[in-house]
Structures are given as C-alpha cells and as structure tokens.
Amino acid sequence: MQVTLPQFEMIDSLMAQLLRMGEFETCADPRAYIRTSNRLFDACVDAVGYDYANDFASALECAADIVARALLGTITVLDDVEA
C-alpha cells in the first residue's frame, strides 16, 4: 500500500486538529468536530480507498492506522514532486 506525501500530510494534520478538539461530547464546537471528522474520512478514502477506510470504527482510527503504518514503513509514502 502507498500514499503520497501530500495525502499523508493532510491526514496527519486533520488528525491532529481532531485530537486537539478533544472528545466529541465535551468539545467546544460540535459542528467543527463533525466537519473535521468528515474531512479526515474523505482524506483517508482518497489515500487508501473506501473499502479499507470503512473497515474502521471512526475516521480517527483509520487515520491513526495510516500514520502509524507510514511511520513504521509498512505503508510507502511517495514524494509526488515531478522532476
């Protein structure tokens, strides 16, 4: 499996935003939490496909899996800059 560097950076950034918001039940802006979660799921689908992303209970779990596997080297992160 492989993702591009911009896809990885987008997933990592959105995951960090979602984590900073805290738990949904106690977050300051539930609409922003849902919007960010939806954007994160879309980014995961773009990177690894719907079937893979949909196997997780939440977008946050899918993103954590992608980021962890990319950092461990089990997912290849491609630099898509054209020379």
C-alpha distance (Angstrom), angle and dihedral (degrees) to the residues before:
residue distance angle dihedral
M1 . . .
Q2 3.79 . .
V3 3.80 139.4 .
T4 3.77 130.9 -171.3
L5 3.78 121.5 -109.6
P6 3.84 92.9 -112.4
Q7 3.84 89.9 51.6
F8 3.81 90.7 49.8
E9 3.80 92.0 47.9
M10 3.82 92.0 48.6
I11 3.81 92.4 50.0
D12 3.81 92.0 45.9
S13 3.81 92.3 48.3
L14 3.81 95.4 47.3
M15 3.80 91.1 45.6
A16 3.82 90.1 53.0
Q17 3.82 90.7 49.1
L18 3.79 91.2 51.2
L19 3.79 93.0 47.4
R20 3.82 91.0 50.5
M21 3.81 89.5 55.9
G22 3.79 90.8 61.4
E23 3.78 125.2 -147.9
F24 3.80 116.8 -10.4
E25 3.81 92.7 -123.7
T26 3.80 92.9 57.6
C27 3.81 103.4 29.5
A28 3.79 119.7 123.1
D29 3.82 95.1 -126.6
P30 3.83 115.6 30.0
R31 3.81 92.6 -177.8
A32 3.80 91.8 55.7
Y33 3.81 89.4 47.9
I34 3.80 91.8 53.5
R35 3.81 92.4 44.0
T36 3.82 91.3 50.9
S37 3.81 91.6 45.4
N38 3.81 90.6 52.0
R39 3.81 91.5 48.6
L40 3.80 89.3 49.3
F41 3.80 92.2 51.4
D42 3.82 90.5 48.8
A43 3.82 90.2 50.8
C44 3.80 90.4 50.2
V45 3.81 91.5 49.5
D46 3.81 90.7 49.3
A47 3.80 90.6 51.1
V48 3.82 103.9 41.1
G49 3.80 106.8 10.1
Y50 3.80 133.8 -101.3
D51 3.80 97.4 -86.1
Y52 3.81 93.6 54.9
A53 3.82 95.1 42.1
N54 3.79 93.3 46.2
D55 3.83 92.3 57.7
F56 3.82 89.9 76.2
A57 3.80 126.9 82.0
S58 3.80 92.4 -126.9
A59 3.78 142.4 7.9
L60 3.79 88.5 -111.1
E61 3.81 92.0 58.1
C62 3.79 91.5 48.3
A63 3.80 91.9 48.7
A64 3.81 91.8 48.3
D65 3.81 89.4 52.5
I66 3.81 92.8 49.5
V67 3.80 94.1 46.8
A68 3.80 94.0 45.4
R69 3.80 93.5 47.2
A70 3.81 91.4 46.8
L71 3.81 91.1 51.4
L72 3.80 90.9 47.1
G73 3.80 91.5 48.8
T74 3.80 98.5 -117.4
I75 3.81 88.9 114.8
T76 3.79 116.2 49.8
V77 3.79 115.5 -130.3
L78 3.79 110.2 -152.2
D79 3.78 122.8 -155.5
D80 3.78 99.9 -138.0
V81 3.82 96.5 -164.4
E82 3.78 109.1 132.2
A83 3.79 116.4 -136.2
